[in-house]
Amino acid sequence: MKALIQRVKQASVVVDQQCVGRIEQGILAYIGLGPDDSLQSAKRMIDKILTYRIFENDDDPAKFGKLDKNVQQVAGGLLLVSQFTLMAKTDKGRRPDFGGAMAPAAAQALFEQLVDYAKTKYPNVATGQFGADMQVSSVNDGPLNFLLEI
Protein backbone atom coordinates (compact mmCIF):
# COMPACT_ATOMS: atom_id res chain seq x y z
CA MET A 1 0.00 0.00 0.00
CA LYS A 2 1.20 3.46 -0.88
CA ALA A 3 -0.09 6.88 0.03
CA LEU A 4 1.07 10.07 -1.59
CA ILE A 5 0.20 12.74 0.93
CA GLN A 6 0.23 16.47 0.34
CA ARG A 7 -0.11 19.23 2.88
CA VAL A 8 -2.74 21.52 1.38
CA LYS A 9 -4.41 24.85 2.06
CA GLN A 10 -7.52 23.37 0.43
CA ALA A 11 -8.48 20.49 -1.84
CA SER A 12 -11.59 19.21 -3.58
CA VAL A 13 -12.80 16.42 -5.85
CA VAL A 14 -15.37 16.97 -8.60
CA VAL A 15 -17.21 14.18 -10.44
CA ASP A 16 -19.67 14.99 -13.23
CA GLN A 17 -19.46 18.70 -12.35
CA GLN A 18 -20.47 18.03 -8.72
CA CYS A 19 -18.18 18.41 -5.72
CA VAL A 20 -18.07 15.05 -3.93
CA GLY A 21 -15.35 15.89 -1.38
CA ARG A 22 -13.76 19.06 -0.04
CA ILE A 23 -11.42 20.10 2.76
CA GLU A 24 -9.76 23.29 3.85
CA GLN A 25 -6.28 23.10 5.44
CA GLY A 26 -5.16 19.52 5.87
CA ILE A 27 -3.94 16.48 3.95
CA LEU A 28 -4.85 15.30 0.48
CA ALA A 29 -3.98 11.58 0.42
CA TYR A 30 -3.87 9.55 -2.77
CA ILE A 31 -4.14 5.86 -1.84
CA GLY A 32 -2.73 3.03 -3.96
CA LEU A 33 -3.70 -0.54 -3.08
CA GLY A 34 -1.70 -3.62 -4.03
CA PRO A 35 -2.85 -7.26 -4.25
CA ASP A 36 -1.37 -8.18 -0.85
CA ASP A 37 -2.93 -5.29 1.06
CA SER A 38 -5.47 -5.94 3.80
CA LEU A 39 -7.66 -4.16 6.30
CA GLN A 40 -4.80 -4.38 8.79
CA SER A 41 -2.39 -2.59 6.44
CA ALA A 42 -5.11 -0.05 5.62
CA LYS A 43 -5.58 0.70 9.33
CA ARG A 44 -1.81 1.10 9.79
CA MET A 45 -1.72 3.51 6.85
CA ILE A 46 -4.57 5.64 8.20
CA ASP A 47 -2.97 5.70 11.65
CA LYS A 48 0.30 6.82 10.08
CA ILE A 49 -1.33 9.54 7.97
CA LEU A 50 -3.28 10.91 10.93
CA THR A 51 -0.18 11.09 13.12
CA TYR A 52 2.42 12.09 10.50
CA ARG A 53 3.87 15.44 11.58
CA ILE A 54 3.89 17.75 8.55
CA PHE A 55 2.47 20.94 10.05
CA GLU A 56 4.52 23.67 11.71
CA ASN A 57 4.38 24.26 15.42
CA ASP A 58 3.70 27.98 15.66
CA ASP A 59 2.57 27.74 19.31
CA ASP A 60 5.97 27.00 20.84
CA PRO A 61 8.69 29.60 20.08
CA ALA A 62 11.37 26.94 20.59
CA LYS A 63 9.79 24.85 17.82
CA PHE A 64 8.68 27.67 15.51
CA GLY A 65 8.79 26.54 11.88
CA LYS A 66 9.50 22.89 12.70
CA LEU A 67 7.25 20.15 11.34
CA ASP A 68 5.96 19.15 14.73
CA LYS A 69 2.16 18.76 14.46
CA ASN A 70 -0.11 16.27 12.74
CA VAL A 71 -3.40 16.91 10.95
CA GLN A 72 -5.42 16.17 14.08
CA GLN A 73 -3.47 18.70 16.15
CA VAL A 74 -4.18 21.47 13.64
CA ALA A 75 -7.84 20.38 13.23
CA GLY A 76 -7.28 19.95 9.49
CA GLY A 77 -9.22 17.92 6.98
CA LEU A 78 -8.29 14.60 5.40
CA LEU A 79 -9.30 14.03 1.78
CA LEU A 80 -8.83 10.40 0.68
CA VAL A 81 -8.66 9.63 -3.05
CA SER A 82 -8.15 6.13 -4.45
CA GLN A 83 -5.42 6.12 -7.10
CA PHE A 84 -4.35 2.79 -8.56
CA THR A 85 -1.68 4.50 -10.67
CA LEU A 86 0.52 4.79 -7.56
CA MET A 87 1.07 1.05 -7.86
CA ALA A 88 2.37 1.26 -11.45
CA LYS A 89 5.68 -0.30 -12.33
CA THR A 90 7.67 2.35 -14.17
CA ASP A 91 11.20 0.96 -14.20
CA LYS A 92 11.09 -0.35 -17.78
CA GLY A 93 9.86 1.07 -21.04
CA ARG A 94 7.74 4.13 -21.70
CA ARG A 95 4.33 2.83 -20.61
CA PRO A 96 3.29 2.17 -17.00
CA ASP A 97 2.48 -1.40 -16.00
CA PHE A 98 -0.51 -1.52 -13.64
CA GLY A 99 -0.10 -5.20 -12.76
CA GLY A 100 0.96 -4.16 -9.25
CA ALA A 101 -2.48 -2.76 -8.44
CA MET A 102 -5.22 -4.65 -6.61
CA ALA A 103 -8.13 -5.86 -8.78
CA PRO A 104 -10.86 -3.17 -8.97
CA ALA A 105 -13.64 -4.99 -7.07
CA ALA A 106 -11.34 -5.97 -4.19
CA ALA A 107 -9.74 -2.51 -4.19
CA GLN A 108 -13.12 -0.80 -3.94
CA ALA A 109 -14.13 -2.96 -0.97
CA LEU A 110 -10.81 -2.34 0.81
CA PHE A 111 -10.85 1.40 0.05
CA GLU A 112 -14.35 1.66 1.53
CA GLN A 113 -13.15 -0.15 4.66
CA LEU A 114 -10.16 2.20 4.85
CA VAL A 115 -12.48 5.23 4.64
CA ASP A 116 -14.82 3.79 7.27
CA TYR A 117 -11.88 3.22 9.60
CA ALA A 118 -10.56 6.74 9.00
CA LYS A 119 -13.97 8.16 9.92
CA THR A 120 -13.96 6.23 13.20
CA LYS A 121 -10.56 7.69 14.05
CA TYR A 122 -11.11 11.28 12.91
CA PRO A 123 -14.28 13.27 12.18
CA ASN A 124 -13.04 15.53 9.37
CA VAL A 125 -12.69 13.01 6.50
CA ALA A 126 -13.84 13.50 2.91
CA THR A 127 -13.34 11.27 -0.14
CA GLY A 128 -13.35 11.14 -3.86
CA GLN A 129 -15.49 8.60 -5.71
CA PHE A 130 -13.90 5.22 -6.34
CA GLY A 131 -13.45 4.39 -10.02
CA ALA A 132 -14.87 7.70 -11.26
CA ASP A 133 -13.24 10.19 -13.59
CA MET A 134 -12.31 12.72 -10.90
CA GLN A 135 -11.01 16.24 -11.20
CA VAL A 136 -8.89 16.88 -8.13
CA SER A 137 -7.96 20.46 -7.28
CA SER A 138 -5.61 21.46 -4.52
CA VAL A 139 -3.46 24.27 -3.25
CA ASN A 140 -0.31 22.53 -2.09
CA ASP A 141 1.12 24.18 1.02
CA GLY A 142 4.91 24.32 0.97
CA PRO A 143 4.93 22.37 -1.28
CA LEU A 144 5.14 19.35 1.01
CA ASN A 145 4.60 15.87 -0.48
CA PHE A 146 5.53 12.53 1.06
CA LEU A 147 5.25 8.97 -0.26
CA LEU A 148 4.30 6.61 2.57
CA GLU A 149 4.50 2.85 2.15
CA ILE A 150 3.18 0.07 4.37
C-alpha positions in Angstrom: 0.0 0.0 0.0 1.2 3.5 -0.9 -0.1 6.9 0.0 1.1 10.1 -1.6 0.2 12.7 0.9 0.2 16.5 0.3 -0.1 19.2 2.9 -2.7 21.5 1.4 -4.4 24.9 2.1 -7.5 23.4 0.4 -8.5 20.5 -1.8 -11.6 19.2 -3.6 -12.8 16.4 -5.9 -15.4 17.0 -8.6 -17.2 14.2 -10.4 -19.7 15.0 -13.2 -19.5 18.7 -12.4 -20.5 18.0 -8.7 -18.2 18.4 -5.7 -18.1 15.1 -3.9 -15.4 15.9 -1.4 -13.8 19.1 0.0 -11.4 20.1 2.8 -9.8 23.3 3.8 -6.3 23.1 5.4 -5.2 19.5 5.9 -3.9 16.5 4.0 -4.9 15.3 0.5 -4.0 11.6 0.4 -3.9 9.5 -2.8 -4.1 5.9 -1.8 -2.7 3.0 -4.0 -3.7 -0.5 -3.1 -1.7 -3.6 -4.0 -2.9 -7.3 -4.3 -1.4 -8.2 -0.9 -2.9 -5.3 1.1 -5.5 -5.9 3.8 -7.7 -4.2 6.3 -4.8 -4.4 8.8 -2.4 -2.6 6.4 -5.1 0.0 5.6 -5.6 0.7 9.3 -1.8 1.1 9.8 -1.7 3.5 6.9 -4.6 5.6 8.2 -3.0 5.7 11.7 0.3 6.8 10.1 -1.3 9.5 8.0 -3.3 10.9 10.9 -0.2 11.1 13.1 2.4 12.1 10.5 3.9 15.4 11.6 3.9 17.7 8.6 2.5 20.9 10.1 4.5 23.7 11.7 4.4 24.3 15.4 3.7 28.0 15.7 2.6 27.7 19.3 6.0 27.0 20.8 8.7 29.6 20.1 11.4 26.9 20.6 9.8 24.8 17.8 8.7 27.7 15.5 8.8 26.5 11.9 9.5 22.9 12.7 7.3 20.1 11.3 6.0 19.1 14.7 2.2 18.8 14.5 -0.1 16.3 12.7 -3.4 16.9 11.0 -5.4 16.2 14.1 -3.5 18.7 16.1 -4.2 21.5 13.6 -7.8 20.4 13.2 -7.3 20.0 9.5 -9.2 17.9 7.0 -8.3 14.6 5.4 -9.3 14.0 1.8 -8.8 10.4 0.7 -8.7 9.6 -3.1 -8.2 6.1 -4.5 -5.4 6.1 -7.1 -4.4 2.8 -8.6 -1.7 4.5 -10.7 0.5 4.8 -7.6 1.1 1.1 -7.9 2.4 1.3 -11.5 5.7 -0.3 -12.3 7.7 2.3 -14.2 11.2 1.0 -14.2 11.1 -0.3 -17.8 9.9 1.1 -21.0 7.7 4.1 -21.7 4.3 2.8 -20.6 3.3 2.2 -17.0 2.5 -1.4 -16.0 -0.5 -1.5 -13.6 -0.1 -5.2 -12.8 1.0 -4.2 -9.2 -2.5 -2.8 -8.4 -5.2 -4.6 -6.6 -8.1 -5.9 -8.8 -10.9 -3.2 -9.0 -13.6 -5.0 -7.1 -11.3 -6.0 -4.2 -9.7 -2.5 -4.2 -13.1 -0.8 -3.9 -14.1 -3.0 -1.0 -10.8 -2.3 0.8 -10.8 1.4 0.0 -14.4 1.7 1.5 -13.2 -0.1 4.7 -10.2 2.2 4.8 -12.5 5.2 4.6 -14.8 3.8 7.3 -11.9 3.2 9.6 -10.6 6.7 9.0 -14.0 8.2 9.9 -14.0 6.2 13.2 -10.6 7.7 14.1 -11.1 11.3 12.9 -14.3 13.3 12.2 -13.0 15.5 9.4 -12.7 13.0 6.5 -13.8 13.5 2.9 -13.3 11.3 -0.1 -13.3 11.1 -3.9 -15.5 8.6 -5.7 -13.9 5.2 -6.3 -13.5 4.4 -10.0 -14.9 7.7 -11.3 -13.2 10.2 -13.6 -12.3 12.7 -10.9 -11.0 16.2 -11.2 -8.9 16.9 -8.1 -8.0 20.5 -7.3 -5.6 21.5 -4.5 -3.5 24.3 -3.2 -0.3 22.5 -2.1 1.1 24.2 1.0 4.9 24.3 1.0 4.9 22.4 -1.3 5.1 19.3 1.0 4.6 15.9 -0.5 5.5 12.5 1.1 5.3 9.0 -0.3 4.3 6.6 2.6 4.5 2.9 2.2 3.2 0.1 4.4 
